[in-house]
Amino acid sequence: MAMEKFESVCEELSSALKREETAQQLLVEQGRQVDEMATRLDAFSYEGREKEHTLSEAIQVGRHLVIWKSFISRLYSEVLLSSYLCLVIS
C-alpha cells in the first residue's frame, strides 16, 4: 500500500512539474510577444513623430512660399510700373 501511495504521489508531482514547465513556456512566449509589441509600438511612435516633423516642415515651407510669392508679385508690379514710367518719360 505504501508503495502505491508513493507512486501515486510521484505521478502527481510529475504532472505538476509538467504543468509548471508548460506555464513557464507560456510566460516566456508571452514575454517575447510583449517585447515584440513594445518594439512595434516604438516604431509606430517614431514614424508618427517623423511624419509630424515632416508635416511641420512642409507647413513652414508653404508659409515661406506664400511670402516669396507676395514679394515677387510686388516686385513685378514695381518693375512694370518703372517700365511704364520710363516709357512715359521718354
PDB file of N, CA, C and O in Angstrom, chain B, residues numbered from 101:
ATOM      1  N   MET B 101       0.806  -1.184   0.000  1.00  0.00           N
ATOM      2  CA  MET B 101       0.000   0.000   0.000  1.00  0.00           C
ATOM      3  C   MET B 101       0.866   1.272   0.000  1.00  0.00           C
ATOM      4  O   MET B 101       0.580   2.228  -0.722  1.00  0.00           O
ATOM      5  N   ALA B 102       1.909   1.267   0.807  1.00  0.00           N
ATOM      6  CA  ALA B 102       2.773   2.438   0.899  1.00  0.00           C
ATOM      7  C   ALA B 102       3.450   2.706  -0.450  1.00  0.00           C
ATOM      8  O   ALA B 102       3.624   3.860  -0.839  1.00  0.00           O
ATOM      9  N   MET B 103       3.828   1.642  -1.161  1.00  0.00           N
ATOM     10  CA  MET B 103       4.485   1.797  -2.461  1.00  0.00           C
ATOM     11  C   MET B 103       3.517   2.389  -3.479  1.00  0.00           C
ATOM     12  O   MET B 103       3.910   3.230  -4.288  1.00  0.00           O
ATOM     13  N   GLU B 104       2.266   1.962  -3.449  1.00  0.00           N
ATOM     14  CA  GLU B 104       1.250   2.506  -4.366  1.00  0.00           C
ATOM     15  C   GLU B 104       1.034   3.994  -4.095  1.00  0.00           C
ATOM     16  O   GLU B 104       0.916   4.796  -5.021  1.00  0.00           O
ATOM     17  N   LYS B 105       0.985   4.343  -2.818  1.00  0.00           N
ATOM     18  CA  LYS B 105       0.792   5.758  -2.464  1.00  0.00           C
ATOM     19  C   LYS B 105       1.994   6.572  -2.921  1.00  0.00           C
ATOM     20  O   LYS B 105       1.841   7.676  -3.444  1.00  0.00           O
ATOM     21  N   PHE B 106       3.191   6.025  -2.722  1.00  0.00           N
ATOM     22  CA  PHE B 106       4.409   6.713  -3.138  1.00  0.00           C
ATOM     23  C   PHE B 106       4.401   6.931  -4.655  1.00  0.00           C
ATOM     24  O   PHE B 106       4.713   8.026  -5.122  1.00  0.00           O
ATOM     25  N   GLU B 107       4.046   5.896  -5.424  1.00  0.00           N
ATOM     26  CA  GLU B 107       3.985   6.010  -6.883  1.00  0.00           C
ATOM     27  C   GLU B 107       2.925   7.023  -7.312  1.00  0.00           C
ATOM     28  O   GLU B 107       3.127   7.783  -8.258  1.00  0.00           O
ATOM     29  N   SER B 108       1.804   7.024  -6.613  1.00  0.00           N
ATOM     30  CA  SER B 108       0.740   7.983  -6.917  1.00  0.00           C
ATOM     31  C   SER B 108       1.210   9.422  -6.669  1.00  0.00           C
ATOM     32  O   SER B 108       0.940  10.315  -7.471  1.00  0.00           O
ATOM     33  N   VAL B 109       1.911   9.636  -5.557  1.00  0.00           N
ATOM     34  CA  VAL B 109       2.441  10.965  -5.244  1.00  0.00           C
ATOM     35  C   VAL B 109       3.475  11.365  -6.292  1.00  0.00           C
ATOM     36  O   VAL B 109       3.507  12.515  -6.730  1.00  0.00           O
ATOM     37  N   CYS B 110       4.327  10.409  -6.697  1.00  0.00           N
ATOM     38  CA  CYS B 110       5.334  10.699  -7.725  1.00  0.00           C
ATOM     39  C   CYS B 110       4.673  11.091  -9.035  1.00  0.00           C
ATOM     40  O   CYS B 110       5.132  12.022  -9.697  1.00  0.00           O
ATOM     41  N   GLU B 111       3.604  10.403  -9.427  1.00  0.00           N
ATOM     42  CA  GLU B 111       2.875  10.734 -10.655  1.00  0.00           C
ATOM     43  C   GLU B 111       2.252  12.124 -10.561  1.00  0.00           C
ATOM     44  O   GLU B 111       2.293  12.894 -11.521  1.00  0.00           O
ATOM     45  N   GLU B 112       1.676  12.442  -9.404  1.00  0.00           N
ATOM     46  CA  GLU B 112       1.088  13.763  -9.212  1.00  0.00           C
ATOM     47  C   GLU B 112       2.156  14.851  -9.301  1.00  0.00           C
ATOM     48  O   GLU B 112       1.948  15.895  -9.919  1.00  0.00           O
ATOM     49  N   LEU B 113       3.317  14.585  -8.663  1.00  0.00           N
ATOM     50  CA  LEU B 113       4.407  15.560  -8.716  1.00  0.00           C
ATOM     51  C   LEU B 113       4.931  15.714 -10.140  1.00  0.00           C
ATOM     52  O   LEU B 113       5.245  16.825 -10.568  1.00  0.00           O
ATOM     53  N   SER B 114       5.026  14.611 -10.873  1.00  0.00           N
ATOM     54  CA  SER B 114       5.476  14.665 -12.259  1.00  0.00           C
ATOM     55  C   SER B 114       4.503  15.479 -13.107  1.00  0.00           C
ATOM     56  O   SER B 114       4.919  16.304 -13.920  1.00  0.00           O
ATOM     57  N   SER B 115       3.205  15.242 -12.915  1.00  0.00           N
ATOM     58  CA  SER B 115       2.184  16.010 -13.642  1.00  0.00           C
ATOM     59  C   SER B 115       2.253  17.484 -13.279  1.00  0.00           C
ATOM     60  O   SER B 115       2.148  18.346 -14.152  1.00  0.00           O
ATOM     61  N   ALA B 116       2.428  17.776 -12.007  1.00  0.00           N
ATOM     62  CA  ALA B 116       2.524  19.171 -11.560  1.00  0.00           C
ATOM     63  C   ALA B 116       3.754  19.840 -12.173  1.00  0.00           C
ATOM     64  O   ALA B 116       3.699  21.000 -12.580  1.00  0.00           O
ATOM     65  N   LEU B 117       4.869  19.096 -12.237  1.00  0.00           N
ATOM     66  CA  LEU B 117       6.088  19.636 -12.836  1.00  0.00           C
ATOM     67  C   LEU B 117       5.877  19.929 -14.316  1.00  0.00           C
ATOM     68  O   LEU B 117       6.326  20.966 -14.804  1.00  0.00           O
ATOM     69  N   LYS B 118       5.208  19.042 -15.037  1.00  0.00           N
ATOM     70  CA  LYS B 118       4.915  19.275 -16.457  1.00  0.00           C
ATOM     71  C   LYS B 118       4.032  20.505 -16.638  1.00  0.00           C
ATOM     72  O   LYS B 118       4.257  21.309 -17.542  1.00  0.00           O
ATOM     73  N   ARG B 119       3.027  20.649 -15.772  1.00  0.00           N
ATOM     74  CA  ARG B 119       2.156  21.838 -15.861  1.00  0.00           C
ATOM     75  C   ARG B 119       2.953  23.107 -15.584  1.00  0.00           C
ATOM     76  O   ARG B 119       2.756  24.130 -16.239  1.00  0.00           O
ATOM     77  N   GLU B 120       3.849  23.032 -14.613  1.00  0.00           N
ATOM     78  CA  GLU B 120       4.694  24.187 -14.286  1.00  0.00           C
ATOM     79  C   GLU B 120       5.604  24.536 -15.460  1.00  0.00           C
ATOM     80  O   GLU B 120       5.768  25.712 -15.783  1.00  0.00           O
ATOM     81  N   GLU B 121       6.196  23.531 -16.100  1.00  0.00           N
ATOM     82  CA  GLU B 121       7.052  23.773 -17.259  1.00  0.00           C
ATOM     83  C   GLU B 121       6.253  24.393 -18.405  1.00  0.00           C
ATOM     84  O   GLU B 121       6.732  25.305 -19.079  1.00  0.00           O
ATOM     85  N   THR B 122       5.037  23.895 -18.623  1.00  0.00           N
ATOM     86  CA  THR B 122       4.167  24.459 -19.663  1.00  0.00           C
ATOM     87  C   THR B 122       3.837  25.912 -19.334  1.00  0.00           C
ATOM     88  O   THR B 122       3.860  26.772 -20.215  1.00  0.00           O
ATOM     89  N   ALA B 123       3.530  26.183 -18.071  1.00  0.00           N
ATOM     90  CA  ALA B 123       3.217  27.553 -17.658  1.00  0.00           C
ATOM     91  C   ALA B 123       4.426  28.465 -17.867  1.00  0.00           C
ATOM     92  O   ALA B 123       4.277  29.601 -18.316  1.00  0.00           O
ATOM     93  N   GLN B 124       5.621  27.967 -17.543  1.00  0.00           N
ATOM     94  CA  GLN B 124       6.839  28.755 -17.744  1.00  0.00           C
ATOM     95  C   GLN B 124       7.057  29.056 -19.229  1.00  0.00           C
ATOM     96  O   GLN B 124       7.424  30.172 -19.597  1.00  0.00           O
ATOM     97  N   GLN B 125       6.827  28.051 -20.072  1.00  0.00           N
ATOM     98  CA  GLN B 125       6.978  28.258 -21.511  1.00  0.00           C
ATOM     99  C   GLN B 125       5.985  29.299 -22.018  1.00  0.00           C
ATOM    100  O   GLN B 125       6.333  30.145 -22.842  1.00  0.00           O
ATOM    101  N   LEU B 126       4.751  29.237 -21.528  1.00  0.00           N
ATOM    102  CA  LEU B 126       3.746  30.231 -21.923  1.00  0.00           C
ATOM    103  C   LEU B 126       4.149  31.633 -21.471  1.00  0.00           C
ATOM    104  O   LEU B 126       3.984  32.602 -22.211  1.00  0.00           O
ATOM    105  N   LEU B 127       4.678  31.733 -20.253  1.00  0.00           N
ATOM    106  CA  LEU B 127       5.123  33.043 -19.755  1.00  0.00           C
ATOM    107  C   LEU B 127       6.277  33.594 -20.586  1.00  0.00           C
ATOM    108  O   LEU B 127       6.320  34.788 -20.881  1.00  0.00           O
ATOM    109  N   VAL B 128       7.209  32.725 -20.960  1.00  0.00           N
ATOM    110  CA  VAL B 128       8.330  33.168 -21.801  1.00  0.00           C
ATOM    111  C   VAL B 128       7.803  33.646 -23.153  1.00  0.00           C
ATOM    112  O   VAL B 128       8.228  34.688 -23.652  1.00  0.00           O
ATOM    113  N   GLU B 129       6.876  32.884 -23.748  1.00  0.00           N
ATOM    114  CA  GLU B 129       6.306  33.267 -25.047  1.00  0.00           C
ATOM    115  C   GLU B 129       5.528  34.582 -24.934  1.00  0.00           C
ATOM    116  O   GLU B 129       5.637  35.445 -25.805  1.00  0.00           O
ATOM    117  N   GLN B 130       4.753  34.731 -23.875  1.00  0.00           N
ATOM    118  CA  GLN B 130       4.005  35.976 -23.688  1.00  0.00           C
ATOM    119  C   GLN B 130       4.958  37.154 -23.481  1.00  0.00           C
ATOM    120  O   GLN B 130       4.706  38.253 -23.975  1.00  0.00           O
ATOM    121  N   GLY B 131       6.046  36.925 -22.753  1.00  0.00           N
ATOM    122  CA  GLY B 131       7.044  37.976 -22.554  1.00  0.00           C
ATOM    123  C   GLY B 131       7.668  38.389 -23.879  1.00  0.00           C
ATOM    124  O   GLY B 131       7.892  39.574 -24.125  1.00  0.00           O
ATOM    125  N   ARG B 132       7.950  37.400 -24.738  1.00  0.00           N
ATOM    126  CA  ARG B 132       8.513  37.689 -26.060  1.00  0.00           C
ATOM    127  C   ARG B 132       7.518  38.498 -26.888  1.00  0.00           C
ATOM    128  O   ARG B 132       7.899  39.440 -27.583  1.00  0.00           O
ATOM    129  N   GLN B 133       6.234  38.120 -26.807  1.00  0.00           N
ATOM    130  CA  GLN B 133       5.206  38.841 -27.569  1.00  0.00           C
ATOM    131  C   GLN B 133       5.064  40.275 -27.068  1.00  0.00           C
ATOM    132  O   GLN B 133       4.898  41.200 -27.863  1.00  0.00           O
ATOM    133  N   VAL B 134       5.131  40.457 -25.753  1.00  0.00           N
ATOM    134  CA  VAL B 134       5.049  41.813 -25.188  1.00  0.00           C
ATOM    135  C   VAL B 134       6.238  42.646 -25.668  1.00  0.00           C
ATOM    136  O   VAL B 134       6.072  43.807 -26.040  1.00  0.00           O
ATOM    137  N   ASP B 135       7.443  42.053 -25.659  1.00  0.00           N
ATOM    138  CA  ASP B 135       8.625  42.772 -26.152  1.00  0.00           C
ATOM    139  C   ASP B 135       8.462  43.148 -27.618  1.00  0.00           C
ATOM    140  O   ASP B 135       8.802  44.259 -28.024  1.00  0.00           O
ATOM    141  N   GLU B 136       7.940  42.217 -28.409  1.00  0.00           N
ATOM    142  CA  GLU B 136       7.733  42.477 -29.845  1.00  0.00           C
ATOM    143  C   GLU B 136       6.718  43.594 -30.048  1.00  0.00           C
ATOM    144  O   GLU B 136       6.908  44.470 -30.892  1.00  0.00           O
ATOM    145  N   MET B 137       5.637  43.558 -29.267  1.00  0.00           N
ATOM    146  CA  MET B 137       4.623  44.612 -29.387  1.00  0.00           C
ATOM    147  C   MET B 137       5.187  45.963 -28.953  1.00  0.00           C
ATOM    148  O   MET B 137       4.871  46.986 -29.560  1.00  0.00           O
ATOM    149  N   ALA B 138       6.015  45.979 -27.914  1.00  0.00           N
ATOM    150  CA  ALA B 138       6.626  47.233 -27.460  1.00  0.00           C
ATOM    151  C   ALA B 138       7.539  47.798 -28.542  1.00  0.00           C
ATOM    152  O   ALA B 138       7.572  49.007 -28.772  1.00  0.00           O
ATOM    153  N   THR B 139       8.277  46.914 -29.202  1.00  0.00           N
ATOM    154  CA  THR B 139       9.158  47.349 -30.288  1.00  0.00           C
ATOM    155  C   THR B 139       8.348  47.936 -31.432  1.00  0.00           C
ATOM    156  O   THR B 139       8.708  48.973 -31.988  1.00  0.00           O
ATOM    157  N   ARG B 140       7.249  47.269 -31.783  1.00  0.00           N
ATOM    158  CA  ARG B 140       6.400  47.780 -32.865  1.00  0.00           C
ATOM    159  C   ARG B 140       5.772  49.114 -32.478  1.00  0.00           C
ATOM    160  O   ARG B 140       5.681  50.023 -33.302  1.00  0.00           O
ATOM    161  N   LEU B 141       5.344  49.229 -31.237  1.00  0.00           N
ATOM    162  CA  LEU B 141       4.751  50.483 -30.769  1.00  0.00           C
ATOM    163  C   LEU B 141       5.775  51.608 -30.834  1.00  0.00           C
ATOM    164  O   LEU B 141       5.450  52.725 -31.238  1.00  0.00           O
ATOM    165  N   ASP B 142       7.018  51.316 -30.433  1.00  0.00           N
ATOM    166  CA  ASP B 142       8.077  52.325 -30.526  1.00  0.00           C
ATOM    167  C   ASP B 142       8.292  52.747 -31.973  1.00  0.00           C
ATOM    168  O   ASP B 142       8.481  53.928 -32.265  1.00  0.00           O
ATOM    169  N   ALA B 143       8.260  51.764 -32.882  1.00  0.00           N
ATOM    170  CA  ALA B 143       8.455  52.072 -34.311  1.00  0.00           C
ATOM    171  C   ALA B 143       7.323  52.956 -34.821  1.00  0.00           C
ATOM    172  O   ALA B 143       7.572  53.929 -35.532  1.00  0.00           O
ATOM    173  N   PHE B 144       6.080  52.626 -34.465  1.00  0.00           N
ATOM    174  CA  PHE B 144       4.944  53.445 -34.892  1.00  0.00           C
ATOM    175  C   PHE B 144       5.026  54.840 -34.293  1.00  0.00           C
ATOM    176  O   PHE B 144       4.729  55.831 -34.960  1.00  0.00           O
ATOM    177  N   SER B 145       5.427  54.908 -33.041  1.00  0.00           N
ATOM    178  CA  SER B 145       5.558  56.201 -32.382  1.00  0.00           C
ATOM    179  C   SER B 145       6.618  57.044 -33.073  1.00  0.00           C
ATOM    180  O   SER B 145       6.428  58.240 -33.297  1.00  0.00           O
ATOM    181  N   TYR B 146       7.749  56.404 -33.411  1.00  0.00           N
ATOM    182  CA  TYR B 146       8.830  57.119 -34.108  1.00  0.00           C
ATOM    183  C   TYR B 146       8.348  57.593 -35.479  1.00  0.00           C
ATOM    184  O   TYR B 146       8.595  58.733 -35.872  1.00  0.00           O
ATOM    185  N   GLU B 147       7.650  56.700 -36.210  1.00  0.00           N
ATOM    186  CA  GLU B 147       7.128  57.079 -37.524  1.00  0.00           C
ATOM    187  C   GLU B 147       6.154  58.241 -37.396  1.00  0.00           C
ATOM    188  O   GLU B 147       6.146  59.143 -38.234  1.00  0.00           O
ATOM    189  N   GLY B 148       5.338  58.222 -36.357  1.00  0.00           N
ATOM    190  CA  GLY B 148       4.390  59.310 -36.138  1.00  0.00           C
ATOM    191  C   GLY B 148       5.100  60.631 -35.884  1.00  0.00           C
ATOM    192  O   GLY B 148       4.707  61.676 -36.404  1.00  0.00           O
ATOM    193  N   ARG B 149       6.158  60.565 -35.071  1.00  0.00           N
ATOM    194  CA  ARG B 149       6.923  61.793 -34.800  1.00  0.00           C
ATOM    195  C   ARG B 149       7.610  62.281 -36.064  1.00  0.00           C
ATOM    196  O   ARG B 149       7.672  63.485 -36.310  1.00  0.00           O
ATOM    197  N   GLU B 150       8.129  61.353 -36.872  1.00  0.00           N
ATOM    198  CA  GLU B 150       8.769  61.735 -38.128  1.00  0.00           C
ATOM    199  C   GLU B 150       7.766  62.389 -39.078  1.00  0.00           C
ATOM    200  O   GLU B 150       8.069  63.407 -39.700  1.00  0.00           O
ATOM    201  N   LYS B 151       6.572  61.803 -39.190  1.00  0.00           N
ATOM    202  CA  LYS B 151       5.537  62.372 -40.058  1.00  0.00           C
ATOM    203  C   LYS B 151       5.125  63.743 -39.559  1.00  0.00           C
ATOM    204  O   LYS B 151       4.929  64.668 -40.347  1.00  0.00           O
ATOM    205  N   GLU B 152       4.994  63.869 -38.245  1.00  0.00           N
ATOM    206  CA  GLU B 152       4.609  65.153 -37.661  1.00  0.00           C
ATOM    207  C   GLU B 152       5.678  66.200 -37.959  1.00  0.00           C
ATOM    208  O   GLU B 152       5.355  67.338 -38.299  1.00  0.00           O
ATOM    209  N   HIS B 153       6.949  65.820 -37.832  1.00  0.00           N
ATOM    210  CA  HIS B 153       8.055  66.736 -38.111  1.00  0.00           C
ATOM    211  C   HIS B 153       8.063  67.130 -39.592  1.00  0.00           C
ATOM    212  O   HIS B 153       8.243  68.301 -39.928  1.00  0.00           O
ATOM    213  N   THR B 154       7.869  66.154 -40.465  1.00  0.00           N
ATOM    214  CA  THR B 154       7.834  66.422 -41.904  1.00  0.00           C
ATOM    215  C   THR B 154       6.683  67.349 -42.251  1.00  0.00           C
ATOM    216  O   THR B 154       6.850  68.278 -43.040  1.00  0.00           O
ATOM    217  N   LEU B 155       5.522  67.104 -41.669  1.00  0.00           N
ATOM    218  CA  LEU B 155       4.364  67.964 -41.912  1.00  0.00           C
ATOM    219  C   LEU B 155       4.637  69.381 -41.434  1.00  0.00           C
ATOM    220  O   LEU B 155       4.290  70.348 -42.112  1.00  0.00           O
ATOM    221  N   SER B 156       5.254  69.505 -40.274  1.00  0.00           N
ATOM    222  CA  SER B 156       5.591  70.826 -39.741  1.00  0.00           C
ATOM    223  C   SER B 156       6.540  71.566 -40.682  1.00  0.00           C
ATOM    224  O   SER B 156       6.376  72.759 -40.936  1.00  0.00           O
ATOM    225  N   GLU B 157       7.537  70.838 -41.196  1.00  0.00           N
ATOM    226  CA  GLU B 157       8.465  71.456 -42.144  1.00  0.00           C
ATOM    227  C   GLU B 157       7.751  71.857 -43.432  1.00  0.00           C
ATOM    228  O   GLU B 157       8.032  72.917 -43.992  1.00  0.00           O
ATOM    229  N   ALA B 158       6.840  71.026 -43.899  1.00  0.00           N
ATOM    230  CA  ALA B 158       6.101  71.340 -45.127  1.00  0.00           C
ATOM    231  C   ALA B 158       5.247  72.591 -44.926  1.00  0.00           C
ATOM    232  O   ALA B 158       5.143  73.423 -45.827  1.00  0.00           O
ATOM    233  N   ILE B 159       4.648  72.722 -43.768  1.00  0.00           N
ATOM    234  CA  ILE B 159       3.837  73.911 -43.471  1.00  0.00           C
ATOM    235  C   ILE B 159       4.726  75.155 -43.471  1.00  0.00           C
ATOM    236  O   ILE B 159       4.343  76.200 -43.997  1.00  0.00           O
ATOM    237  N   GLN B 160       5.925  75.033 -42.873  1.00  0.00           N
ATOM    238  CA  GLN B 160       6.850  76.172 -42.862  1.00  0.00           C
ATOM    239  C   GLN B 160       7.267  76.547 -44.280  1.00  0.00           C
ATOM    240  O   GLN B 160       7.297  77.728 -44.628  1.00  0.00           O
ATOM    241  N   VAL B 161       7.584  75.561 -45.087  1.00  0.00           N
ATOM    242  CA  VAL B 161       7.971  75.831 -46.476  1.00  0.00           C
ATOM    243  C   VAL B 161       6.815  76.499 -47.206  1.00  0.00           C
ATOM    244  O   VAL B 161       7.026  77.445 -47.964  1.00  0.00           O
ATOM    245  N   GLY B 162       5.607  76.020 -46.987  1.00  0.00           N
ATOM    246  CA  GLY B 162       4.433  76.618 -47.610  1.00  0.00           C
ATOM    247  C   GLY B 162       4.274  78.081 -47.215  1.00  0.00           C
ATOM    248  O   GLY B 162       3.963  78.924 -48.056  1.00  0.00           O
ATOM    249  N   ARG B 163       4.485  78.379 -45.944  1.00  0.00           N
ATOM    250  CA  ARG B 163       4.390  79.773 -45.482  1.00  0.00           C
ATOM    251  C   ARG B 163       5.455  80.646 -46.153  1.00  0.00           C
ATOM    252  O   ARG B 163       5.187  81.774 -46.566  1.00  0.00           O
ATOM    253  N   HIS B 164       6.670  80.093 -46.250  1.00  0.00           N
ATOM    254  CA  HIS B 164       7.740  80.846 -46.915  1.00  0.00           C
ATOM    255  C   HIS B 164       7.410  81.074 -48.383  1.00  0.00           C
ATOM    256  O   HIS B 164       7.683  82.146 -48.924  1.00  0.00           O
ATOM    257  N   LEU B 165       6.829  80.082 -49.024  1.00  0.00           N
ATOM    258  CA  LEU B 165       6.456  80.242 -50.436  1.00  0.00           C
ATOM    259  C   LEU B 165       5.406  81.334 -50.610  1.00  0.00           C
ATOM    260  O   LEU B 165       5.465  82.105 -51.567  1.00  0.00           O
ATOM    261  N   VAL B 166       4.456  81.403 -49.700  1.00  0.00           N
ATOM    262  CA  VAL B 166       3.429  82.443 -49.770  1.00  0.00           C
ATOM    263  C   VAL B 166       4.082  83.817 -49.626  1.00  0.00           C
ATOM    264  O   VAL B 166       3.734  84.753 -50.347  1.00  0.00           O
ATOM    265  N   ILE B 167       5.019  83.933 -48.703  1.00  0.00           N
ATOM    266  CA  ILE B 167       5.714  85.211 -48.502  1.00  0.00           C
ATOM    267  C   ILE B 167       6.514  85.577 -49.749  1.00  0.00           C
ATOM    268  O   ILE B 167       6.469  86.722 -50.201  1.00  0.00           O
ATOM    269  N   TRP B 168       7.248  84.608 -50.311  1.00  0.00           N
ATOM    270  CA  TRP B 168       8.035  84.867 -51.516  1.00  0.00           C
ATOM    271  C   TRP B 168       7.138  85.221 -52.691  1.00  0.00           C
ATOM    272  O   TRP B 168       7.477  86.099 -53.485  1.00  0.00           O
ATOM    273  N   LYS B 169       6.009  84.555 -52.811  1.00  0.00           N
ATOM    274  CA  LYS B 169       5.085  84.856 -53.907  1.00  0.00           C
ATOM    275  C   LYS B 169       4.600  86.293 -53.794  1.00  0.00           C
ATOM    276  O   LYS B 169       4.536  87.015 -54.789  1.00  0.00           O
ATOM    277  N   SER B 170       4.263  86.699 -52.595  1.00  0.00           N
ATOM    278  CA  SER B 170       3.812  88.070 -52.371  1.00  0.00           C
ATOM    279  C   SER B 170       4.923  89.064 -52.709  1.00  0.00           C
ATOM    280  O   SER B 170       4.677  90.083 -53.353  1.00  0.00           O
ATOM    281  N   PHE B 171       6.139  88.762 -52.273  1.00  0.00           N
ATOM    282  CA  PHE B 171       7.283  89.631 -52.553  1.00  0.00           C
ATOM    283  C   PHE B 171       7.527  89.741 -54.057  1.00  0.00           C
ATOM    284  O   PHE B 171       7.702  90.842 -54.578  1.00  0.00           O
ATOM    285  N   ILE B 172       7.538  88.615 -54.747  1.00  0.00           N
ATOM    286  CA  ILE B 172       7.788  88.614 -56.195  1.00  0.00           C
ATOM    287  C   ILE B 172       6.671  89.343 -56.932  1.00  0.00           C
ATOM    288  O   ILE B 172       6.923  90.045 -57.911  1.00  0.00           O
ATOM    289  N   SER B 173       5.451  89.179 -56.467  1.00  0.00           N
ATOM    290  CA  SER B 173       4.327  89.870 -57.099  1.00  0.00           C
ATOM    291  C   SER B 173       4.489  91.390 -56.966  1.00  0.00           C
ATOM    292  O   SER B 173       4.289  92.132 -57.927  1.00  0.00           O
ATOM    293  N   ARG B 174       4.854  91.839 -55.754  1.00  0.00           N
ATOM    294  CA  ARG B 174       5.064  93.274 -55.560  1.00  0.00           C
ATOM    295  C   ARG B 174       6.239  93.776 -56.398  1.00  0.00           C
ATOM    296  O   ARG B 174       6.169  94.849 -56.997  1.00  0.00           O
ATOM    297  N   LEU B 175       7.312  92.997 -56.436  1.00  0.00           N
ATOM    298  CA  LEU B 175       8.478  93.370 -57.212  1.00  0.00           C
ATOM    299  C   LEU B 175       8.128  93.467 -58.701  1.00  0.00           C
ATOM    300  O   LEU B 175       8.544  94.401 -59.386  1.00  0.00           O
ATOM    301  N   TYR B 176       7.370  92.506 -59.182  1.00  0.00           N
ATOM    302  CA  TYR B 176       6.940  92.506 -60.582  1.00  0.00           C
ATOM    303  C   TYR B 176       6.098  93.747 -60.877  1.00  0.00           C
ATOM    304  O   TYR B 176       6.252  94.385 -61.918  1.00  0.00           O
ATOM    305  N   SER B 177       5.202  94.078 -59.937  1.00  0.00           N
ATOM    306  CA  SER B 177       4.373  95.276 -60.121  1.00  0.00           C
ATOM    307  C   SER B 177       5.238  96.526 -60.181  1.00  0.00           C
ATOM    308  O   SER B 177       4.992  97.415 -60.996  1.00  0.00           O
ATOM    309  N   GLU B 178       6.238  96.596 -59.330  1.00  0.00           N
ATOM    310  CA  GLU B 178       7.122  97.759 -59.328  1.00  0.00           C
ATOM    311  C   GLU B 178       7.938  97.836 -60.624  1.00  0.00           C
ATOM    312  O   GLU B 178       8.155  98.920 -61.167  1.00  0.00           O
ATOM    313  N   VAL B 179       8.386  96.676 -61.111  1.00  0.00           N
ATOM    314  CA  VAL B 179       9.142  96.652 -62.365  1.00  0.00           C
ATOM    315  C   VAL B 179       8.250  97.116 -63.510  1.00  0.00           C
ATOM    316  O   VAL B 179       8.684  97.892 -64.362  1.00  0.00           O
ATOM    317  N   LEU B 180       7.013  96.650 -63.535  1.00  0.00           N
ATOM    318  CA  LEU B 180       6.077  97.080 -64.581  1.00  0.00           C
ATOM    319  C   LEU B 180       5.821  98.580 -64.489  1.00  0.00           C
ATOM    320  O   LEU B 180       5.806  99.278 -65.503  1.00  0.00           O
ATOM    321  N   LEU B 181       5.622  99.066 -63.279  1.00  0.00           N
ATOM    322  CA  LEU B 181       5.384 100.492 -63.087  1.00  0.00           C
ATOM    323  C   LEU B 181       6.608 101.300 -63.516  1.00  0.00           C
ATOM    324  O   LEU B 181       6.478 102.331 -64.176  1.00  0.00           O
ATOM    325  N   SER B 182       7.799 100.825 -63.136  1.00  0.00           N
ATOM    326  CA  SER B 182       9.030 101.527 -63.530  1.00  0.00           C
ATOM    327  C   SER B 182       9.185 101.534 -65.043  1.00  0.00           C
ATOM    328  O   SER B 182       9.564 102.545 -65.635  1.00  0.00           O
ATOM    329  N   SER B 183       8.886 100.389 -65.668  1.00  0.00           N
ATOM    330  CA  SER B 183       8.979 100.309 -67.133  1.00  0.00           C
ATOM    331  C   SER B 183       7.983 101.266 -67.775  1.00  0.00           C
ATOM    332  O   SER B 183       8.312 101.945 -68.748  1.00  0.00           O
ATOM    333  N   TYR B 184       6.787 101.320 -67.244  1.00  0.00           N
ATOM    334  CA  TYR B 184       5.763 102.205 -67.782  1.00  0.00           C
ATOM    335  C   TYR B 184       6.194 103.655 -67.633  1.00  0.00           C
ATOM    336  O   TYR B 184       6.038 104.450 -68.559  1.00  0.00           O
ATOM    337  N   LEU B 185       6.738 104.004 -66.464  1.00  0.00           N
ATOM    338  CA  LEU B 185       7.181 105.380 -66.249  1.00  0.00           C
ATOM    339  C   LEU B 185       8.334 105.747 -67.167  1.00  0.00           C
ATOM    340  O   LEU B 185       8.413 106.879 -67.646  1.00  0.00           O
ATOM    341  N   CYS B 186       9.216 104.811 -67.411  1.00  0.00           N
ATOM    342  CA  CYS B 186      10.333 105.071 -68.340  1.00  0.00           C
ATOM    343  C   CYS B 186       9.799 105.325 -69.744  1.00  0.00           C
ATOM    344  O   CYS B 186      10.306 106.191 -70.457  1.00  0.00           O
ATOM    345  N   LEU B 187       8.789 104.580 -70.137  1.00  0.00           N
ATOM    346  CA  LEU B 187       8.199 104.793 -71.466  1.00  0.00           C
ATOM    347  C   LEU B 187       7.486 106.138 -71.539  1.00  0.00           C
ATOM    348  O   LEU B 187       7.559 106.838 -72.549  1.00  0.00           O
ATOM    349  N   VAL B 188       6.802 106.488 -70.464  1.00  0.00           N
ATOM    350  CA  VAL B 188       6.061 107.738 -70.450  1.00  0.00           C
ATOM    351  C   VAL B 188       7.037 108.924 -70.472  1.00  0.00           C
ATOM    352  O   VAL B 188       6.816 109.911 -71.175  1.00  0.00           O
ATOM    353  N   ILE B 189       8.087 108.812 -69.713  1.00  0.00           N
ATOM    354  CA  ILE B 189       9.061 109.908 -69.612  1.00  0.00           C
ATOM    355  C   ILE B 189       9.816 110.054 -70.922  1.00  0.00           C
ATOM    356  O   ILE B 189      10.155 111.173 -71.304  1.00  0.00           O
ATOM    357  N   SER B 190      10.087 108.970 -71.614  1.00  0.00           N
ATOM    358  CA  SER B 190      10.878 109.049 -72.840  1.00  0.00           C
ATOM    359  C   SER B 190      10.133 109.711 -73.886  1.00  0.00           C
ATOM    360  O   SER B 190      10.638 109.871 -74.997  1.00  0.00           O
TER     361      SER B 190
END
